[in-house]
């Protein structure tokens, strides 16, 4: 039933409502999109510096704060050069 | 429930979902649920230069609560049918409310 079940135990990238991007392994979820992620890393994008990666560890994120969950293609992700990637930080969600 | 049923008819179509953080994502609608959460496949962020955050993401789940717009391709939508269905749903909701009024029954 749950649309997210196939993503469990896969590497996902989560966009949060405050604009943060967290990458990690999806371990669990419920019907309100509360999720548990393991080995999380935050990726901080900026326009004039390399992408900063911050280790976060194990996270439980409340569904209300989640905008999007993307399934990461590990091959494409390994090919990404985070040091040369530039981009605006994502804007926070405005309801 | 009408829009849930409507979006189910759009499964397999190309759609563009605009989020409330101004991110717009183009992709094929894979599935939808009762909260109007969407699953998209073969996605592409509309302004990839500006938002390279999702370059390694091909499939994604969008939470219904952050969707601002869904852009559909006009030929896939029968607007007359949709309008009619909306009218009928409004009517049946009204009838249900009339059937069980909020006033308490008189005490015998």
N, CA and C atoms of all chains as a GROMACS GRO file, in nm:
protein
  609
    1UNK      N    1   0.084  -0.120   0.000
    1UNK     CA    2   0.000   0.000   0.000
    1UNK      C    3   0.087   0.125   0.000
    2UNK      N    4   0.177   0.130   0.102
    2UNK     CA    5   0.255   0.252   0.113
    2UNK      C    6   0.345   0.272  -0.010
    3UNK      N    7   0.337   0.391  -0.060
    3UNK     CA    8   0.416   0.423  -0.179
    3UNK      C    9   0.565   0.424  -0.150
    4UNK      N   10   0.600   0.441  -0.022
    4UNK     CA   11   0.741   0.455   0.012
    4UNK      C   12   0.808   0.322   0.046
    5UNK      N   13   0.729   0.217   0.061
    5UNK     CA   14   0.784   0.088   0.102
    5UNK      C   15   0.901   0.042   0.013
    6UNK      N   16   0.891   0.058  -0.119
    6UNK     CA   17   1.002   0.014  -0.205
    6UNK      C   18   1.133   0.091  -0.181
    7UNK      N   19   1.126   0.207  -0.114
    7UNK     CA   20   1.247   0.287  -0.091
    7UNK      C   21   1.322   0.243   0.034
    8UNK      N   22   1.259   0.156   0.116
    8UNK     CA   23   1.321   0.115   0.242
    8UNK      C   24   1.453   0.042   0.214
    9UNK      N   25   1.554   0.073   0.294
    9UNK     CA   26   1.689   0.018   0.283
    9UNK      C   27   1.764   0.070   0.159
   10UNK      N   28   1.709   0.172   0.096
   10UNK     CA   29   1.779   0.234  -0.016
   10UNK      C   30   1.831   0.372   0.026
   11UNK      N   31   1.927   0.419  -0.052
   11UNK     CA   32   1.981   0.552  -0.026
   11UNK      C   33   1.883   0.657  -0.080
   12UNK      N   34   1.840   0.746   0.004
   12UNK     CA   35   1.743   0.847  -0.038
   12UNK      C   36   1.794   0.987  -0.005
   13UNK      N   37   1.738   1.084  -0.073
   13UNK     CA   38   1.770   1.222  -0.044
   13UNK      C   39   1.640   1.291  -0.005
   14UNK      N   40   1.639   1.353   0.112
   14UNK     CA   41   1.517   1.411   0.165
   14UNK      C   42   1.528   1.563   0.165
   15UNK      N   43   1.431   1.627   0.102
   15UNK     CA   44   1.425   1.772   0.107
   15UNK      C   45   1.329   1.809   0.219
   16UNK      N   46   1.378   1.888   0.313
   16UNK     CA   47   1.294   1.924   0.426
   16UNK      C   48   1.231   2.061   0.403
   17UNK      N   49   1.127   2.090   0.482
   17UNK     CA   50   1.052   2.214   0.463
   17UNK      C   51   1.136   2.339   0.488
   18UNK      N   52   1.244   2.328   0.567
   18UNK     CA   53   1.327   2.445   0.592
   18UNK      C   54   1.434   2.462   0.484
   19UNK      N   55   1.433   2.376   0.384
   19UNK     CA   56   1.525   2.389   0.273
   19UNK      C   57   1.649   2.302   0.283
   20UNK      N   58   1.662   2.228   0.394
   20UNK     CA   59   1.780   2.142   0.408
   20UNK      C   60   1.765   2.015   0.325
   21UNK      N   61   1.880   1.961   0.286
   21UNK     CA   62   1.883   1.839   0.207
   21UNK      C   63   1.962   1.734   0.285
   22UNK      N   64   1.897   1.623   0.318
   22UNK     CA   65   1.962   1.518   0.396
   22UNK      C   66   1.965   1.390   0.313
   23UNK      N   67   2.085   1.331   0.304
   23UNK     CA   68   2.102   1.206   0.230
   23UNK      C   69   2.132   1.095   0.329
   24UNK      N   70   2.065   0.982   0.314
   24UNK     CA   71   2.091   0.871   0.406
   24UNK      C   72   2.017   0.747   0.363
   25UNK      N   73   2.024   0.644   0.447
   25UNK     CA   74   1.957   0.518   0.414
   25UNK      C   75   1.823   0.512   0.487
   26UNK      N   76   1.717   0.496   0.411
   26UNK     CA   77   1.582   0.492   0.469
   26UNK      C   78   1.562   0.358   0.539
   27UNK      N   79   1.531   0.364   0.669
   27UNK     CA   80   1.514   0.240   0.744
   27UNK      C   81   1.372   0.211   0.785
   28UNK      N   82   1.293   0.316   0.800
   28UNK     CA   83   1.155   0.290   0.841
   28UNK      C   84   1.067   0.411   0.818
   29UNK      N   85   0.936   0.388   0.815
   29UNK     CA   86   0.843   0.498   0.791
   29UNK      C   87   0.704   0.457   0.837
   30UNK      N   88   0.615   0.554   0.850
   30UNK     CA   89   0.475   0.523   0.878
   30UNK      C   90   0.385   0.599   0.781
   31UNK      N   91   0.252   0.591   0.804
   31UNK     CA   92   0.158   0.647   0.707
   31UNK      C   93   0.156   0.799   0.703
   32UNK      N   94   0.216   0.865   0.806
   32UNK     CA   95   0.221   1.012   0.802
   32UNK      C   96   0.356   1.062   0.751
   33UNK      N   97   0.432   0.972   0.690
   33UNK     CA   98   0.564   1.004   0.634
   33UNK      C   99   0.668   1.038   0.739
   34UNK      N  100   0.645   1.002   0.867
   34UNK     CA  101   0.756   1.008   0.963
   34UNK      C  102   0.857   0.906   0.914
   35UNK      N  103   0.984   0.941   0.916
   35UNK     CA  104   1.083   0.845   0.865
   35UNK      C  105   1.203   0.832   0.959
   36UNK      N  106   1.269   0.718   0.948
   36UNK     CA  107   1.395   0.696   1.019
   36UNK      C  108   1.502   0.675   0.914
   37UNK      N  109   1.610   0.750   0.927
   37UNK     CA  110   1.720   0.738   0.832
   37UNK      C  111   1.852   0.713   0.905
   38UNK      N  112   1.932   0.628   0.843
   38UNK     CA  113   2.060   0.591   0.902
   38UNK      C  114   2.174   0.650   0.819
   39UNK      N  115   2.286   0.673   0.884
   39UNK     CA  116   2.405   0.728   0.817
   39UNK      C  117   2.374   0.855   0.738
   40UNK      N  118   2.304   0.947   0.804
   40UNK     CA  119   2.264   1.070   0.735
   40UNK      C  120   2.380   1.166   0.715
   41UNK      N  121   2.373   1.235   0.604
   41UNK     CA  122   2.467   1.343   0.577
   41UNK      C  123   2.386   1.460   0.522
   42UNK      N  124   2.414   1.578   0.572
   42UNK     CA  125   2.349   1.695   0.514
   42UNK      C  126   2.438   1.748   0.403
   43UNK      N  127   2.376   1.784   0.291
   43UNK     CA  128   2.452   1.846   0.182
   43UNK      C  129   2.411   1.992   0.175
   44UNK      N  130   2.510   2.078   0.198
   44UNK     CA  131   2.480   2.222   0.198
   44UNK      C  132   2.532   2.284   0.069
   45UNK      N  133   2.439   2.330  -0.013
   45UNK     CA  134   2.475   2.391  -0.142
   45UNK      C  135   2.497   2.540  -0.125
   46UNK      N  136   2.594   2.593  -0.200
   46UNK     CA  137   2.609   2.738  -0.203
   46UNK      C  138   2.655   2.779  -0.342
   47UNK      N  139   2.634   2.907  -0.374
   47UNK     CA  140   2.660   2.952  -0.510
   47UNK      C  141   2.808   2.969  -0.541
   48UNK      N  142   2.891   2.994  -0.435
   48UNK     CA  143   3.032   3.021  -0.465
   48UNK      C  144   3.129   2.930  -0.389
   49UNK      N  145   3.077   2.825  -0.328
   49UNK     CA  146   3.166   2.731  -0.262
   49UNK      C  147   3.125   2.589  -0.294
   50UNK      N  148   3.217   2.494  -0.269
   50UNK     CA  149   3.185   2.354  -0.293
   50UNK      C  150   3.073   2.309  -0.198
   51UNK      N  151   3.007   2.200  -0.237
   51UNK     CA  152   2.900   2.147  -0.152
   51UNK      C  153   2.963   2.097  -0.021
   52UNK      N  154   2.908   2.144   0.089
   52UNK     CA  155   2.960   2.104   0.220
   52UNK      C  156   2.880   1.982   0.268
   53UNK      N  157   2.952   1.879   0.312
   53UNK     CA  158   2.885   1.758   0.359
   53UNK      C  159   2.907   1.745   0.509
   54UNK      N  160   2.798   1.736   0.583
   54UNK     CA  161   2.807   1.727   0.730
   54UNK      C  162   2.748   1.595   0.776
   55UNK      N  163   2.824   1.517   0.852
   55UNK     CA  164   2.773   1.390   0.905
   55UNK      C  165   2.674   1.414   1.018
   56UNK      N  166   2.560   1.347   1.010
   56UNK     CA  167   2.455   1.366   1.111
   56UNK      C  168   2.425   1.239   1.189
   57UNK      N  169   2.445   1.123   1.128
   57UNK     CA  170   2.414   0.998   1.197
   57UNK      C  171   2.272   0.952   1.178
   58UNK      N  172   2.213   0.901   1.285
   58UNK     CA  173   2.077   0.846   1.277
   58UNK      C  174   1.975   0.956   1.302
   59UNK      N  175   1.876   0.967   1.213
   59UNK     CA  176   1.776   1.073   1.226
   59UNK      C  177   1.636   1.015   1.217
   60UNK      N  178   1.548   1.072   1.297
   60UNK     CA  179   1.406   1.047   1.280
   60UNK      C  180   1.346   1.181   1.240
   61UNK      N  181   1.281   1.186   1.126
   61UNK     CA  182   1.225   1.313   1.078
   61UNK      C  183   1.073   1.305   1.077
   62UNK      N  184   1.010   1.402   1.138
   62UNK     CA  185   0.865   1.405   1.142
   62UNK      C  186   0.809   1.439   1.004
   63UNK      N  187   0.705   1.367   0.965
   63UNK     CA  188   0.648   1.380   0.831
   63UNK      C  189   0.612   1.522   0.791
   64UNK      N  190   0.563   1.601   0.888
   64UNK     CA  191   0.524   1.741   0.861
   64UNK      C  192   0.638   1.821   0.799
   65UNK      N  193   0.763   1.784   0.832
   65UNK     CA  194   0.878   1.862   0.787
   65UNK      C  195   0.938   1.813   0.656
   66UNK      N  196   0.873   1.712   0.596
   66UNK     CA  197   0.930   1.655   0.475
   66UNK      C  198   0.859   1.708   0.352
   67UNK      N  199   0.937   1.756   0.256
   67UNK     CA  200   0.878   1.804   0.131
   67UNK      C  201   0.884   1.694   0.026
   68UNK      N  202   1.000   1.628   0.018
   68UNK     CA  203   1.021   1.534  -0.092
   68UNK      C  204   1.122   1.427  -0.051
   69UNK      N  205   1.100   1.306  -0.098
   69UNK     CA  206   1.197   1.199  -0.076
   69UNK      C  207   1.237   1.144  -0.212
   70UNK      N  208   1.363   1.156  -0.244
   70UNK     CA  209   1.411   1.111  -0.374
   70UNK      C  210   1.493   0.985  -0.360
   71UNK      N  211   1.468   0.890  -0.447
   71UNK     CA  212   1.546   0.767  -0.448
   71UNK      C  213   1.676   0.796  -0.525
   72UNK      N  214   1.790   0.774  -0.457
   72UNK     CA  215   1.917   0.808  -0.521
   72UNK      C  216   1.966   0.694  -0.610
   73UNK      N  217   2.000   0.728  -0.731
   73UNK     CA  218   2.066   0.635  -0.822
   73UNK      C  219   2.214   0.636  -0.785
   74UNK      N  220   2.261   0.526  -0.722
   74UNK     CA  221   2.395   0.527  -0.662
   74UNK      C  222   2.505   0.548  -0.766
   75UNK      N  223   2.483   0.499  -0.886
   75UNK     CA  224   2.585   0.518  -0.991
   75UNK      C  225   2.596   0.666  -1.026
   76UNK      N  226   2.479   0.728  -1.047
   76UNK     CA  227   2.477   0.871  -1.081
   76UNK      C  228   2.531   0.954  -0.965
   77UNK      N  229   2.503   0.909  -0.843
   77UNK     CA  230   2.547   0.985  -0.726
   77UNK      C  231   2.699   0.978  -0.710
   78UNK      N  232   2.756   0.860  -0.739
   78UNK     CA  233   2.901   0.843  -0.727
   78UNK      C  234   2.973   0.928  -0.834
   79UNK      N  235   2.905   0.948  -0.947
   79UNK     CA  236   2.965   1.025  -1.056
   79UNK      C  237   2.957   1.176  -1.031
   80UNK      N  238   2.875   1.217  -0.933
   80UNK     CA  239   2.863   1.360  -0.905
   80UNK      C  240   2.992   1.412  -0.844
   81UNK      N  241   3.035   1.527  -0.894
   81UNK     CA  242   3.153   1.590  -0.835
   81UNK      C  243   3.106   1.704  -0.745
   82UNK      N  244   3.089   1.670  -0.616
   82UNK     CA  245   3.033   1.767  -0.523
   82UNK      C  246   3.124   1.889  -0.505
   83UNK      N  247   3.255   1.871  -0.533
   83UNK     CA  248   3.348   1.983  -0.513
   83UNK      C  249   3.329   2.093  -0.617
   84UNK      N  250   3.282   2.054  -0.735
   84UNK     CA  251   3.267   2.156  -0.839
   84UNK      C  252   3.122   2.196  -0.860
   85UNK      N  253   3.032   2.129  -0.789
   85UNK     CA  254   2.890   2.159  -0.804
   85UNK      C  255   2.853   2.287  -0.730
   86UNK      N  256   2.783   2.375  -0.800
   86UNK     CA  257   2.738   2.500  -0.738
   86UNK      C  258   2.588   2.512  -0.756
   87UNK      N  259   2.523   2.563  -0.655
   87UNK     CA  260   2.378   2.584  -0.668
   87UNK      C  261   2.325   2.664  -0.552
   88UNK      N  262   2.213   2.727  -0.575
   88UNK     CA  263   2.149   2.804  -0.468
   88UNK      C  264   2.099   2.710  -0.360
   89UNK      N  265   2.102   2.756  -0.236
   89UNK     CA  266   2.033   2.676  -0.134
   89UNK      C  267   1.883   2.672  -0.167
   90UNK      N  268   1.818   2.560  -0.136
   90UNK     CA  269   1.674   2.552  -0.161
   90UNK      C  270   1.600   2.646  -0.068
   91UNK      N  271   1.490   2.700  -0.117
   91UNK     CA  272   1.412   2.790  -0.032
   91UNK      C  273   1.327   2.710   0.065
   92UNK      N  274   1.296   2.769   0.179
   92UNK     CA  275   1.205   2.700   0.269
   92UNK      C  276   1.064   2.695   0.210
   93UNK      N  277   0.987   2.595   0.250
   93UNK     CA  278   0.849   2.584   0.203
   93UNK      C  279   0.766   2.696   0.263
   94UNK      N  280   0.690   2.765   0.177
   94UNK     CA  281   0.597   2.868   0.227
   94UNK      C  282   0.455   2.822   0.199
   95UNK      N  283   0.379   2.799   0.303
   95UNK     CA  284   0.243   2.747   0.286
   95UNK      C  285   0.145   2.858   0.250
   96UNK      N  286  -1.251   1.290  -0.230
   96UNK     CA  287  -1.211   1.169  -0.304
   96UNK      C  288  -1.207   1.191  -0.454
   97UNK      N  289  -1.275   1.299  -0.500
   97UNK     CA  290  -1.284   1.320  -0.645
   97UNK      C  291  -1.147   1.343  -0.706
   98UNK      N  292  -1.065   1.426  -0.640
   98UNK     CA  293  -0.936   1.458  -0.700
   98UNK      C  294  -0.840   1.341  -0.692
   99UNK      N  295  -0.858   1.258  -0.589
   99UNK     CA  296  -0.780   1.135  -0.581
   99UNK      C  297  -0.814   1.047  -0.703
  100UNK      N  298  -0.942   1.031  -0.729
  100UNK     CA  299  -0.984   0.951  -0.846
  100UNK      C  300  -0.935   1.015  -0.974
  101UNK      N  301  -0.942   1.148  -0.979
  101UNK     CA  302  -0.897   1.216  -1.099
  101UNK      C  303  -0.748   1.192  -1.125
  102UNK      N  304  -0.666   1.208  -1.019
  102UNK     CA  305  -0.522   1.190  -1.038
  102UNK      C  306  -0.488   1.045  -1.072
  103UNK      N  307  -0.573   0.952  -1.024
  103UNK     CA  308  -0.549   0.813  -1.062
  103UNK      C  309  -0.564   0.794  -1.212
  104UNK      N  310  -0.651   0.873  -1.274
  104UNK     CA  311  -0.666   0.861  -1.419
  104UNK      C  312  -0.545   0.918  -1.493
  105UNK      N  313  -0.464   0.997  -1.421
  105UNK     CA  314  -0.347   1.061  -1.482
  105UNK      C  315  -0.219   0.978  -1.469
  106UNK      N  316  -0.228   0.864  -1.401
  106UNK     CA  317  -0.110   0.780  -1.383
  106UNK      C  318  -0.053   0.739  -1.519
  107UNK      N  319   0.077   0.754  -1.534
  107UNK     CA  320   0.142   0.722  -1.661
  107UNK      C  321   0.162   0.844  -1.750
  108UNK      N  322   0.100   0.956  -1.712
  108UNK     CA  323   0.113   1.078  -1.793
  108UNK      C  324   0.232   1.162  -1.746
  109UNK      N  325   0.280   1.246  -1.836
  109UNK     CA  326   0.385   1.342  -1.799
  109UNK      C  327   0.321   1.457  -1.723
  110UNK      N  328   0.374   1.487  -1.606
  110UNK     CA  329   0.321   1.599  -1.529
  110UNK      C  330   0.437   1.684  -1.477
  111UNK      N  331   0.406   1.807  -1.442
  111UNK     CA  332   0.504   1.891  -1.375
  111UNK      C  333   0.445   1.931  -1.241
  112UNK      N  334   0.516   1.898  -1.134
  112UNK     CA  335   0.468   1.929  -1.000
  112UNK      C  336   0.548   2.046  -0.946
  113UNK      N  337   0.478   2.154  -0.914
  113UNK     CA  338   0.547   2.268  -0.855
  113UNK      C  339   0.527   2.265  -0.704
  114UNK      N  340   0.639   2.271  -0.631
  114UNK     CA  341   0.634   2.262  -0.486
  114UNK      C  342   0.625   2.400  -0.422
  115UNK      N  343   0.591   2.400  -0.295
  115UNK     CA  344   0.578   2.527  -0.224
  115UNK      C  345   0.713   2.588  -0.188
  116UNK      N  346   0.823   2.524  -0.228
  116UNK     CA  347   0.954   2.588  -0.213
  116UNK      C  348   1.006   2.632  -0.350
  117UNK      N  349   0.913   2.645  -0.446
  117UNK     CA  350   0.940   2.694  -0.583
  117UNK      C  351   1.016   2.596  -0.671
  118UNK      N  352   1.043   2.478  -0.619
  118UNK     CA  353   1.107   2.375  -0.702
  118UNK      C  354   0.998   2.317  -0.793
  119UNK      N  355   1.030   2.302  -0.922
  119UNK     CA  356   0.934   2.240  -1.013
  119UNK      C  357   0.997   2.113  -1.069
  120UNK      N  358   0.923   2.005  -1.062
  120UNK     CA  359   0.976   1.875  -1.104
  120UNK      C  360   0.888   1.816  -1.212
  121UNK      N  361   0.954   1.778  -1.321
  121UNK     CA  362   0.884   1.719  -1.434
  121UNK      C  363   0.907   1.568  -1.430
  122UNK      N  364   0.805   1.491  -1.456
  122UNK     CA  365   0.824   1.346  -1.456
  122UNK      C  366   0.698   1.273  -1.495
  123UNK      N  367   0.705   1.140  -1.491
  123UNK     CA  368   0.590   1.058  -1.523
  123UNK      C  369   0.522   1.019  -1.392
  124UNK      N  370   0.392   1.043  -1.383
  124UNK     CA  371   0.319   1.010  -1.261
  124UNK      C  372   0.312   0.858  -1.245
  125UNK      N  373   0.366   0.810  -1.133
  125UNK     CA  374   0.372   0.665  -1.112
  125UNK      C  375   0.254   0.620  -1.026
  126UNK      N  376   0.228   0.696  -0.919
  126UNK     CA  377   0.111   0.663  -0.836
  126UNK      C  378   0.074   0.782  -0.750
  127UNK      N  379  -0.045   0.772  -0.692
  127UNK     CA  380  -0.096   0.878  -0.606
  127UNK      C  381  -0.171   0.810  -0.493
  128UNK      N  382  -0.177   0.873  -0.375
  128UNK     CA  383  -0.254   0.813  -0.267
  128UNK      C  384  -0.359   0.912  -0.215
  129UNK      N  385  -0.430   0.872  -0.111
  129UNK     CA  386  -0.543   0.952  -0.059
  129UNK      C  387  -0.502   1.089  -0.009
  130UNK      N  388  -0.375   1.108   0.030
  130UNK     CA  389  -0.328   1.238   0.076
  130UNK      C  390  -0.281   1.324  -0.041
  131UNK      N  391  -0.296   1.273  -0.162
  131UNK     CA  392  -0.244   1.334  -0.283
  131UNK      C  393  -0.091   1.347  -0.278
  132UNK      N  394  -0.028   1.252  -0.210
  132UNK     CA  395   0.116   1.234  -0.225
  132UNK      C  396   0.138   1.175  -0.364
  133UNK      N  397   0.243   1.220  -0.431
  133UNK     CA  398   0.270   1.170  -0.565
  133UNK      C  399   0.401   1.094  -0.570
  134UNK      N  400   0.403   0.990  -0.652
  134UNK     CA  401   0.529   0.927  -0.684
  134UNK      C  402   0.556   0.954  -0.831
  135UNK      N  403   0.676   1.003  -0.859
  135UNK     CA  404   0.713   1.036  -0.997
  135UNK      C  405   0.833   0.954  -1.038
  136UNK      N  406   0.839   0.921  -1.167
  136UNK     CA  407   0.959   0.854  -1.218
  136UNK      C  408   1.017   0.932  -1.335
  137UNK      N  409   1.142   0.902  -1.367
  137UNK     CA  410   1.216   0.972  -1.473
  137UNK      C  411   1.206   1.123  -1.455
  138UNK      N  412   1.240   1.168  -1.336
  138UNK     CA  413   1.220   1.310  -1.307
  138UNK      C  414   1.334   1.398  -1.356
  139UNK      N  415   1.300   1.523  -1.372
  139UNK     CA  416   1.397   1.626  -1.408
  139UNK      C  417   1.352   1.755  -1.340
  140UNK      N  418   1.444   1.821  -1.272
  140UNK     CA  419   1.409   1.949  -1.212
  140UNK      C  420   1.406   2.052  -1.323
  141UNK      N  421   1.303   2.138  -1.323
  141UNK     CA  422   1.284   2.228  -1.436
  141UNK      C  423   1.402   2.326  -1.452
  142UNK      N  424   1.449   2.385  -1.343
  142UNK     CA  425   1.565   2.475  -1.351
  142UNK      C  426   1.687   2.407  -1.288
  143UNK      N  427   1.747   2.315  -1.366
  143UNK     CA  428   1.854   2.231  -1.311
  143UNK      C  429   1.982   2.310  -1.280
  144UNK      N  430   2.006   2.413  -1.356
  144UNK     CA  431   2.122   2.499  -1.334
  144UNK      C  432   2.118   2.559  -1.194
  145UNK      N  433   1.999   2.605  -1.162
  145UNK     CA  434   1.980   2.676  -1.036
  145UNK      C  435   1.969   2.578  -0.919
  146UNK      N  436   1.905   2.464  -0.944
  146UNK     CA  437   1.883   2.365  -0.838
  146UNK      C  438   1.944   2.230  -0.876
  147UNK      N  439   2.075   2.212  -0.856
  147UNK     CA  440   2.138   2.085  -0.893
  147UNK      C  441   2.126   1.978  -0.784
  148UNK      N  442   2.038   2.001  -0.689
  148UNK     CA  443   2.026   1.914  -0.572
  148UNK      C  444   1.981   1.772  -0.604
  149UNK      N  445   1.910   1.757  -0.714
  149UNK     CA  446   1.845   1.628  -0.739
  149UNK      C  447   1.902   1.558  -0.862
  150UNK      N  448   2.027   1.591  -0.896
  150UNK     CA  449   2.086   1.535  -1.018
  150UNK      C  450   2.094   1.383  -1.016
  151UNK      N  451   2.111   1.324  -0.897
  151UNK     CA  452   2.125   1.179  -0.890
  151UNK      C  453   1.993   1.110  -0.854
  152UNK      N  454   1.884   1.185  -0.862
  152UNK     CA  455   1.753   1.127  -0.828
  152UNK      C  456   1.671   1.106  -0.956
  153UNK      N  457   1.624   0.982  -0.974
  153UNK     CA  458   1.543   0.951  -1.094
  153UNK      C  459   1.396   0.931  -1.057
  154UNK      N  460   1.376   0.880  -0.936
  154UNK     CA  461   1.240   0.854  -0.889
  154UNK      C  462   1.221   0.927  -0.758
  155UNK      N  463   1.104   0.984  -0.736
  155UNK     CA  464   1.084   1.050  -0.609
  155UNK      C  465   0.940   1.045  -0.561
  156UNK      N  466   0.928   1.075  -0.433
  156UNK     CA  467   0.799   1.079  -0.365
  156UNK      C  468   0.779   1.223  -0.319
  157UNK      N  469   0.669   1.283  -0.358
  157UNK     CA  470   0.642   1.421  -0.319
  157UNK      C  471   0.528   1.422  -0.219
  158UNK      N  472   0.548   1.484  -0.105
  158UNK     CA  473   0.442   1.486  -0.004
  158UNK      C  474   0.331   1.581  -0.050
  159UNK      N  475   0.208   1.536  -0.039
  159UNK     CA  476   0.093   1.614  -0.087
  159UNK      C  477   0.085   1.753  -0.028
  160UNK      N  478   0.129   1.766   0.099
  160UNK     CA  479   0.115   1.894   0.168
  160UNK      C  480   0.206   2.003   0.114
  161UNK      N  481   0.306   1.969   0.032
  161UNK     CA  482   0.396   2.072  -0.021
  161UNK      C  483   0.374   2.099  -0.170
  162UNK      N  484   0.269   2.040  -0.226
  162UNK     CA  485   0.242   2.061  -0.368
  162UNK      C  486   0.165   2.192  -0.385
  163UNK      N  487   0.214   2.278  -0.473
  163UNK     CA  488   0.141   2.402  -0.503
  163UNK      C  489   0.056   2.382  -0.629
  164UNK      N  490   0.119   2.339  -0.736
  164UNK     CA  491   0.045   2.312  -0.860
  164UNK      C  492   0.084   2.178  -0.918
  165UNK      N  493  -0.008   2.120  -0.995
  165UNK     CA  494   0.027   2.009  -1.082
  165UNK      C  495  -0.010   2.053  -1.222
  166UNK      N  496   0.089   2.058  -1.309
  166UNK     CA  497   0.062   2.095  -1.448
  166UNK      C  498   0.040   1.968  -1.528
  167UNK      N  499  -0.074   1.963  -1.600
  167UNK     CA  500  -0.110   1.844  -1.676
  167UNK      C  501  -0.110   1.880  -1.824
  168UNK      N  502  -0.107   1.779  -1.907
  168UNK     CA  503  -0.118   1.811  -2.049
  168UNK      C  504  -0.266   1.810  -2.086
  169UNK      N  505  -0.314   1.919  -2.146
  169UNK     CA  506  -0.457   1.938  -2.170
  169UNK      C  507  -0.530   1.821  -2.238
  170UNK      N  508  -0.471   1.755  -2.339
  170UNK     CA  509  -0.547   1.650  -2.406
  170UNK      C  510  -0.585   1.533  -2.315
  171UNK      N  511  -0.516   1.520  -2.200
  171UNK     CA  512  -0.544   1.405  -2.112
  171UNK      C  513  -0.658   1.434  -2.016
  172UNK      N  514  -0.710   1.557  -2.019
  172UNK     CA  515  -0.813   1.593  -1.922
  172UNK      C  516  -0.945   1.624  -1.993
  173UNK      N  517  -1.050   1.554  -1.953
  173UNK     CA  518  -1.184   1.584  -2.003
  173UNK      C  519  -1.248   1.681  -1.904
  174UNK      N  520  -1.235   1.811  -1.933
  174UNK     CA  521  -1.279   1.912  -1.835
  174UNK      C  522  -1.430   1.908  -1.814
  175UNK      N  523  -1.506   1.877  -1.919
  175UNK     CA  524  -1.651   1.871  -1.907
  175UNK      C  525  -1.690   1.761  -1.808
  176UNK      N  526  -1.624   1.647  -1.823
  176UNK     CA  527  -1.650   1.533  -1.735
  176UNK      C  528  -1.612   1.566  -1.591
  177UNK      N  529  -1.498   1.633  -1.577
  177UNK     CA  530  -1.448   1.668  -1.443
  177UNK      C  531  -1.543   1.767  -1.375
  178UNK      N  532  -1.591   1.863  -1.452
  178UNK     CA  533  -1.683   1.962  -1.399
  178UNK      C  534  -1.812   1.894  -1.352
  179UNK      N  535  -1.859   1.803  -1.433
  179UNK     CA  536  -1.981   1.730  -1.402
  179UNK      C  537  -1.963   1.647  -1.275
  180UNK      N  538  -1.849   1.581  -1.265
  180UNK     CA  539  -1.821   1.498  -1.148
  180UNK      C  540  -1.810   1.582  -1.022
  181UNK      N  541  -1.750   1.702  -1.036
  181UNK     CA  542  -1.737   1.792  -0.921
  181UNK      C  543  -1.874   1.838  -0.874
  182UNK      N  544  -1.961   1.868  -0.971
  182UNK     CA  545  -2.096   1.912  -0.938
  182UNK      C  546  -2.171   1.800  -0.865
  183UNK      N  547  -2.156   1.680  -0.918
  183UNK     CA  548  -2.226   1.567  -0.857
  183UNK      C  549  -2.177   1.538  -0.716
  184UNK      N  550  -2.045   1.552  -0.697
  184UNK     CA  551  -1.992   1.526  -0.563
  184UNK      C  552  -2.042   1.632  -0.464
  185UNK      N  553  -2.046   1.758  -0.508
  185UNK     CA  554  -2.096   1.866  -0.422
  185UNK      C  555  -2.242   1.839  -0.385
  186UNK      N  556  -2.318   1.793  -0.482
  186UNK     CA  557  -2.459   1.764  -0.459
  186UNK      C  558  -2.478   1.652  -0.356
  187UNK      N  559  -2.400   1.545  -0.372
  187UNK     CA  560  -2.418   1.432  -0.281
  187UNK      C  561  -2.373   1.467  -0.140
  188UNK      N  562  -2.271   1.557  -0.128
  188UNK     CA  563  -2.228   1.603   0.004
  188UNK      C  564  -2.340   1.680   0.070
  189UNK      N  565  -2.407   1.766  -0.010
  189UNK     CA  566  -2.518   1.846   0.040
  189UNK      C  567  -2.632   1.756   0.090
  190UNK      N  568  -2.662   1.657   0.010
  190UNK     CA  569  -2.771   1.566   0.045
  190UNK      C  570  -2.742   1.490   0.174
  191UNK      N  571  -2.614   1.453   0.190
  191UNK     CA  572  -2.576   1.380   0.311
  191UNK      C  573  -2.594   1.468   0.433
  192UNK      N  574  -2.562   1.598   0.417
  192UNK     CA  575  -2.577   1.689   0.531
  192UNK      C  576  -2.724   1.709   0.566
  193UNK      N  577  -2.809   1.712   0.461
  193UNK     CA  578  -2.953   1.728   0.487
  193UNK      C  579  -3.010   1.604   0.553
  194UNK      N  580  -2.957   1.489   0.518
  194UNK     CA  581  -3.009   1.363   0.572
  194UNK      C  582  -2.984   1.350   0.721
  195UNK      N  583  -2.868   1.403   0.767
  195UNK     CA  584  -2.843   1.396   0.912
  195UNK      C  585  -2.817   1.538   0.965
  196UNK      N  586  -2.926   1.611   1.000
  196UNK     CA  587  -2.912   1.748   1.048
  196UNK      C  588  -2.841   1.752   1.184
  197UNK      N  589  -2.780   1.870   1.210
  197UNK     CA  590  -2.700   1.881   1.333
  197UNK      C  591  -2.784   1.895   1.459
  198UNK      N  592  -2.914   1.931   1.443
  198UNK     CA  593  -2.997   1.951   1.562
  198UNK      C  594  -3.028   1.817   1.629
  199UNK      N  595  -3.029   1.817   1.759
  199UNK     CA  596  -3.057   1.695   1.833
  199UNK      C  597  -3.204   1.660   1.822
  200UNK      N  598  -3.238   1.531   1.815
  200UNK     CA  599  -3.378   1.491   1.805
  200UNK      C  600  -3.454   1.528   1.934
  201UNK      N  601  -3.581   1.563   1.922
  201UNK     CA  602  -3.658   1.602   2.042
  201UNK      C  603  -3.667   1.486   2.142
  202UNK      N  604  -3.658   1.522   2.270
  202UNK     CA  605  -3.662   1.417   2.374
  202UNK      C  606  -3.807   1.375   2.396
  203UNK      N  607  -3.833   1.248   2.396
  203UNK     CA  608  -3.970   1.196   2.409
  203UNK      C  609  -4.022   1.212   2.552
   0.00000   0.00000   0.00000
